[in-house]
Amino acid sequence: MNYTSAQDISGSTKTDVLSDLLSLIRIDGSVLSEVRCGGEWGIDMESGNGVPFHYVTEGECWLISNEKPRKLSKGDMVIAMHWPRHALSSSPNGPLLTARELVARNEMTFWTGGTLDRPNILQAGTEEKDVSILSGIFSLNGRGAKLLIDQLPSMMHLQVEEQHLAPELKMALDFIHYESQIKRPGYIAVASRLMDLLFIQVLRSAISQPDVSIGLLAGLVDPNISRTLSAIHAAPSHHWTVASLAREAGMSRTGFAERFRQVIGVTPIQYLTRWRMTIAEDLLVQSNETIEHIRTRLGYDSGFVFARAFRAHSGVSPREYRIARRQAD
């Protein structure tokens, strides 16, 4: 990824902030399952690591979570951004079987990370299939993931009827559904690329959701704030101030500072620092640049100030972070 230098900044700079963030997100693994349900059934998804989704391809079912039970129909998709405990069921109060128990009962492979070499075909319930659900899990890595996911609702529901499910998202899901039912070589490669595409489309669709009223995605659709985000992402090393960012937004300093915090949830300078540290984390792991060069690229004249900001963000020094992440990878 090319992180623009300060001298490249101008008032006309346009940066696709979402693409900028997505370039820092990697899907380390994924799993796809087609769940065929009939009669009385229920699946307890418990909680875990990753971002699970469920797409109803046939029939109707209920989503049970810490909110009011919600009916899902064909074409509906649910994304559990923080993987809270939730369940899918034939009725709001039906008996539940854990996902692990269901996989074992069907003699399939339970996902513990990575990418399975085939989709799981699971049968749930006591009668012939009248509901079909395509379920999957995005296993995310990369420094951009936390910046995006932390600011999204815990449970997102995309409905075709309300036109929140973009056509390209539905097309990607239908293609995954087709791929899960045929047996050809190269499944892992195809599934991985499709999951990449699907995750991007999920985030693009999420921008239009009424419950995304605060956070980075909300900022992308705010005309004034989005200009400021583009400027920051175009030149993170620039010596930005609240006043100069307000000029990018075309607002007064006071009005801009208040609006930015209201929409994004943090102050402009806090966001700038968070983005710089996100870039620093990526460069420390993905490049061989020296720490001194990285801090200079990000606009820090003082090594002490950079190290202090990095420790406040990541909990360790830049050197400790680089060593730990490379050993983990």
N, C-alpha and C positions, 0 to 999 in steps of 0.2 A: 504494500500500500504506500502511496506517495503522500507524505505529510508536508503540505505546502509551507514554504518559508515565509517569514514576515514580509520580505520585500515584494512578494507576489500579491499581497492583499490590495484590493481596490473596492470601492463602493459598489461596483457592478459584478463582483464575484458571485457566482451561483454554484453552490455545492449541494449534491443530493445527500442530505444528512442520513437518510435511512440506508442508502447504499454504503455510506461511510461506515456506519455501525455494523451492517451485515457482513462487511468484509472482515470484521474482527470476530465473527461468530463461526464456529465450526461444529458440524454435527458429527460427533465421535462414533455414534452408533445409532441403530434404530431397530424397531421391531414392528412388523405388520401382522395383524390377526383379523381373520374374518370370523365373526361370532354368529352362528346360526341358532336362533332361539325359537322355541315353541312351547305353548302351554304356560305353566307357572314356572318362572325362573327369576334369578337375581344374581348379580355379580358384584361383589364388594372389591373395589379397586384399592382399598386401604390407602396408604400414602407411600411415596418413594422419591427417588431422584429422577429428574427428567421432566419432560412436558408431554403428558399423554393427551390423545385426542380420540374422539368417537364420532363417527359419521354414519348416520342411519341411511342405509341404502334400500331398505324395504321395511314396510310396516311401521309400528309405533311402539314406544317404550317410555319408561319414566326415568328421569335423572334425579337421584336422591343425594342431597348434600346438606350442608349446614344451613341452606336456604330452604324456602318452600319447595316441595317436590314440583318438578317441571316436566310437562309432557313433551316428548320429542317425536317428530314425524319424519317421514322420508325426506331427505335433503337437508335435514338439520345437522349441525356440527357443534360439538362442545370441545373446548380446549381448556385443560386444567393447567394453567400457567405455572402454578406453584405446587402442583400435585397435592392438593388437599384430599383428605379421605372423601370418596364419593362412590356411588353405586349406580348401576343400570339394572332396571327391573321391569317385570311385566306389570307390576302394580306398586303403588306407593308404600305398601306395608307388607310386601311379600318376603319370604325367606331368602337369605343371601348365602352364596357360596363364594369364598375368596377366589381371586384370579389364579392364585397358585394352585388351589385345589381343583379348579376347573381345568387348568392346563394338565395337571397330573392325571385327572380322570380321562382326559382325551389322549393320553400318552403322547403329548407333544413336549416341546422344549420350553422351559420357563426362562424368560429373558433376565439376565443379570448384567448386561453390558455388551458393547460391541454390536454387530449386526448379525442376526440369524441368517442362515443360508437358505431359508425358505420361509414363507409365511405360515403362521399357525392357523389351521382350520379347526375351530372349536364348536362343539355342539353343547347347547345349554337348554335345559328344560326337559319336559317329559313327553312332548308331542311333536308332530311334524312342524318343520320350520314355517313360521309366519312373520318373523322379524329377522333382518340381517343387518349387522353392524360391522363396519370396518373400523378397527381400533389400531392405534399405533402409539409409539413413544419416540419423541425426539430426545436424544441424549446430547446435550449441548456442552460445548467447551468454547473457550475464547473469551477475551477480555470484554467484548461488546455485549455478551449475553446478559450479564448482571445488570448493566446499565439500562437495558431495554426491559427485561423480564420483571425486574423489581418494581417497575412503575405500572405494570399492567394488572387488571383485575385478576383475582385468584381463579375465577371461573368465567370463561367467555362463551357465549352462546350465539352462534351465527345462524340466522334464519333466512331461507330462500324467500318466504312470503314477505318479509320486510326488506328484501333486496339488500341485505347486509352480506350475503354470500356472493362475492364477485364471481362472474362467469368463468374467469380463468382459474379460480380456486376450485370450483366445481369440476372443471375439466381435468385438473390435476388429480383430484380425488377419484374421479371415474377411471382415470388411466391406471392409478394404483390398484383400484379394485380389479380391473382387468388383468393386470400383471400378477396379482395374487392368486389368480385362478388357473393360470397356465404354467407349464413346466418346461422351461428352456434354460440353457446355460447362461450364465452372466446375471443371475437374479440379484446378487448382492450389489453389483455395480449399478444396475438399473434402479434398484430400490433406494440406494444411497443418493443418487442424483435426483430422483423424484422427491425424496424427503427434503432435500435442500430446497427444491423449487416450492414444495408445499409450505415449508416453514416461512419462506419469504412472502408467499401469497397470504398466509394467515396474518402476518404482521401488517401487510398492506391493507387487508380487509379490516383489521382491528382499528385502524386510524379513523374509520367512519363510525365506529360504535359509540352510542350515546353514553355508555358507562366509562368511556375513556375520556374523562373530563380534566384530568390532571396528569402531568408527567410528560416525558419526551414526545410520545406520539401525539398528545394533545397540542404540544408546541409546534409540531410540523404542519398543522392545519390552521394555525393562527397566523394571519398575514404578517403582522409586525414581528412576532416572536420568531417565526420561521426565517425571516431575513437575518436576524441576529444569530440564530443557530448556524445558518449557512456561512456567515462571516467567521464565526469561531472555528468551524470545521475546516474552512478553507485555509485559515492561517492560525493554528493554535499557538504558534510561537510569538505572535504579535503581542505587544504590550498593551493589551486591552484594559480599558477602564469602564466604569459604568457609563460615564459620559459618552465615550466613543461608541460603545455598543448601543446606547440610546439613539445616537445619530444614525446608525445602521438601520434601526427600527423605525426611524422617522417620528420619534416621540420625545417628550420632555424627559429629563433625567429621572425625576421623581415618579412620573407616570409609568415610565418604562420599568423601573426597578420594582414597583408594586405589581405591575402586570406580569412581569417575568416570574416573580415568585408565586403569584397566584396560579399561573398556568403550569409551570415546570415543577414547582414545589421546593425549589432552592433558589438562592440568590444568583445573579448572573456570574459573579466571580466564583462562587462555589461550583457552578456548572463548568465553567472554564477550567478550573483546577481538576475537577473530576474527569473531564475529557482528556486533559493533558496526562493525568496519571494512568488512564486507560490505555493511551498510546504508549506510554513508557512501559507498562506491563507487557504489551505486545512486542515491543522492540527488544526488551530484555530477554524474552524467550525465543523470538523468531529470528533475531539478527545477532551478529557478532560485534555490533557497534559497542564502543566503550561507554561506560556510564557517563563520563564527562561529555562525550559527543551527544548522547541522548538528551542530557539536560540542556545543552546548548541549543539543540534543535527545537526544544520545547519552550525556549524563551527564558530560561533561568540563568542568570549571570553568576549566581552563587551556588556552589555545590552543597553548602550547608542548607540553604533554603529549599533546594530541590529534594535533598534527602529527608528533610523534616516533613515536607508535603507528601512525599511518597510513603513514609512510615505512617503518617496520619491516615492515609487512604488504604494502604495494604497491610499495615500491622508489622511490617519488617522493613529492613533497609533494602535499597535496590540490589545490592550484591547478594544478600540473603535470599531475596525473591528469585533472582536468576538461578542460583544454585539449586534451590528447592524445586522449582518448576521443571528444570531440565532433568533432575534426578527422577522426578515423578513421571515425566514423559518417556 
